[in-house]
Amino acid sequence: MEVPFLRVKVRIHCKDCGERFILRGRMERGRIKTGFKQCLCNNRDHFEIEEEH
């Protein structure tokens, strides 16, 4: 039985205000999905995203 997705830990760092988030996400078809939309400072685009193994 094959698992359709893999759980991964993701660190997100906002490049605008410096806020950091650690989330669990799913790796599906080579892309990570966390449900994260925007930072507390309303930034939606400028992030550093790092996957932890």
Phi, psi and omega in degrees: 000124182265136178278126183288343178212162181236133178283135179225153176264133185233134173254130179240128180239122179283124180281347180274309185249348178091359179298145180238143179228143173238120185230160169258138180225181178241135176266113179231122177053040176083002180239146179262130178243122180241340186087359180290128182250313182203161179281171177296336180271012180073010175290132179240355189233327190261087181230154169251118184246128185229127178271134177256142180259000000 
